[in-house]
Amino acid sequence: MSLSYDRDPISIERQSLSLIRQVLQSYSISPDLMPVAERVVHAGADFSLANLVCATPGWLSAARERLTRQRILCDVDMVRSGLSRNLLRQLGLEPVCLIHQECTADASRRMGITRAMASVDAALEMGIRLFAFGNAPTGLFRLMERGDPGGVDLIFAFPVGFVGAAESKELALGWGAPCVALRGPRGGSNLCAAAVNAVMRLCGGTKG
């Protein structure tokens, strides 16, 4: 059976973003957040996500200054695997995921906390200042519990779930560190990775 459909990934992406941009013209989204909203909508195929994308004042200036030449903690491997290798390389960023390391599991059992929390503890000890959360909110809560907002360069707050996810994001938006978030219980690794990729493009990444 022969089927007629677009096989070119560049063409498919271009057409999708063109459609999304046409629709989002009628939305009240700030110009600095529009590229992030576009990519989140693209990743979720859901226009209702657009108005949930939000950020702290001055987030883009902070991102352009700090989103380069350092490590970024990805709370789960699915966030890390969704990041553009080309964009990471261009900005000199190294994605790190600690949730499956043996030391993280040991700390989780010993302290009676989630592995997401233990991985944030380890990341803070390593001096990591960039954080991308696309899974459980306990990691985001832990960052605010143990970290210093002045020592955090940027947070991507996209945890998903009905228990704590919305609350963790609202706290993060008022914590004091630069933050890009998806309000409410919705989120997930693919949406988080899409947001990180969008911001990397805004910070000078040109391919990927």
N, C-alpha and C positions, 0 to 999 in steps of 0.2 A: 504494500500500500504506500503510495506517495502522498505526503502531506505538504501543504504550502504554509510555511511560517518563517518568521525572521530568525535566522541562525547566528547573526552577527551580534556579539555581546555589547559592542560599543553602540551600535544602532539601537538595540533594545534599551540600553540605559539612557541614551539621548532622547528617545521618544518618551520614555517614562518620565524623565525629569521635566521635559517640555510640558507634558500634560499636568504634572504636579504644580509647576510654576504658574500655569494659567489659572488653575483653581485657587491657589493660595493668594493670588492678587487681591481677592476679596476678603482675606483674613486680616485681623489686626495683630500683626506680628512685627516686632521691631526689626529694622533692617539688619542689625548685627546677628540676630537669631534666625533670620529667614533661611540661610544656607543649612543650618542645623535642622530646622523644622523640615525642610525639603528632604533631607537624607533620612530622617526618622520616618517620615511618611512613606518614603520609597521603600525602606526596609520592612515596614509593617503593612504596606499596601492599605493604609487606613488614614483617611484625612482627619478623623477625629483626634488623632495624636498631635496634630499641629499646635493647637492652642494649649496643650499641656506642657510644651517645651518652654522652659523659663530659665533664668540665670540671675545671678547677683549683679548689682551695678559694677561696672568696670571690669567685668570678667574677660572681655576680649582683649583689652590692653594687657591684663595679667597673662593671658594665654600666649599672646604674641611675644611677650618678654621672657616667659619661663618654660614654654613647651618646646624645649630643645636640649639636646645633649645631657639627658639624664634618664633614669629608669622610671617606668610607670607600672604600678601594681595593678594587675587585672585580677579581680576576685575569683574568676573561674577561667578555665582553659578556653571556653567558648568565646569569651570576650577577646582573649589574646589571639585566637585563631581568626577572628573576624577583622583584625586590624590590617590595614594595607602595609605590606612589607616595603613597598616603594616609598610611601610617605614616612614610615618610621625611619628608614635609612636616610632620607633627605633631611630630616630634622634631628637625626642622631639620637633617637629614642630607643630604649630597650624595654620591651614589655616583659614583665616578670609575673609569674603565677606561682604562689607558694602553697596553695591549698592541698596539693597531693604529696607534699614532701613529708618524709617520715617524722622530722622534728615538729612539723605542724600538727600531725596526728597525735604525737606524744604529748605536746603541750595541751591540746584539746582534751585528752583523757585526764591528764594530771590536774588541770584547772577546772574541769567541768564546764567548758565553754565550747562554742561551735568552732569548727576548723576555719571558718571565715574570720572569726574574731582572732584566733591564734595567728593566722596569716597576716593580719593587720599589725598585731604586736611585733611579729618578726620584721615586717616591712619598716615599721617605725625605728626599730633597732638598727636596720640597715641604712637609715637616713633617707628613705624614699619619700618624695614630696608630691608625687602625682598619683592619683588614685582613680580607678575606673570600676564602678560597682554595677553589675548587671544581673545579680542573682539575689542572694538573701540579704535582708536589711541589717542583719546582726553585725556584718563587717563595717557598714557605714556607721552604725551606732557606736561600735568599738573605736573607730577613728576619732569620733567626737569625745568619747569617754577618756581615751588615753593620749590623744594627740593635742597639739597646740595649733590653733588656726593660723598663727603667724608663721608656722613652720610647714604649712601645706600650700603648695603652689596652685593646684587646681584639682577639683573633684568633679567627676562625672557620676551623678547620682541617678542610677536607673534600676535600682532593685525592684523586684516584682513580688507581689503576694498580697494576701489579705490581712496579715498580721505584722504590723510594724513598717511595712514598706512606705506607705504614704506619710506616716509620722516621721520616719527617719529622714525623708527628703525635705520636709518642711523645716525640721531642725537644722539640716545642713544648709539650707538657704539663708538661715539667720545666724549661723555659727560664727561667721567672720572670715572664712576662707573663700576664695573665688570658687564658684560652683555653677555647673550646668546640670539641670535636672529635668525629669519628666514627672510632673505632679500626679498624685493619686497612686492607686495600687498597681497600675500598669507599668510595664518595663520589660526587662529581659536582656539577655546577652547580645542578641542581634541589634536591638535598638541602641544599646550602649556603644557597641562597636561602630555603628553608623554615625553616632554623634561624635565619637573620638575622631573618626576619619574626616568628618566634615570640619571639625576644628583644626585638625592638622592642615587641611587645605587652606583654611583662613590664615594659618600661621606661616604660610610660605611653601607648603608642599604643592607640587604641580602635577604629579603623576600618581595614579593609583586610585 
